[in-house]
Amino acid sequence: MAFVIGDACVACGACEAQCPVGAISMGDGKFEIDADKCISCGSCAGQCPVGAIAED
């Protein structure tokens, strides 16, 4: 399962730098995860300071 970034995202960018496959990019006011690229490693979720990332 891929991870998703919820509305609590504050667009800090911590998750984007942590993704080993480049699946995270800036979307409309918050970061988004490309489910097709996500390898479900959870690195991004562990880095999010507001807990906005969860497994879908």
Stockholm file with secondary structure:
# STOCKHOLM 1.0

chainA/1-56         MAFVIGDACVACGACEAQCPVGAISMGDGKFEIDADKCISCGSCAGQCPVGAIAED
#=GR chainA/1-56 SS CCEEECTTCCCCCHHHHHCTTCCEEECSSSEEECTTTCCCCCHHHHHCTTCCEEEC
#=GC SS_cons        CCEEECTTCCCCCHHHHHCTTCCEEECSSSEEECTTTCCCCCHHHHHCTTCCEEEC
//
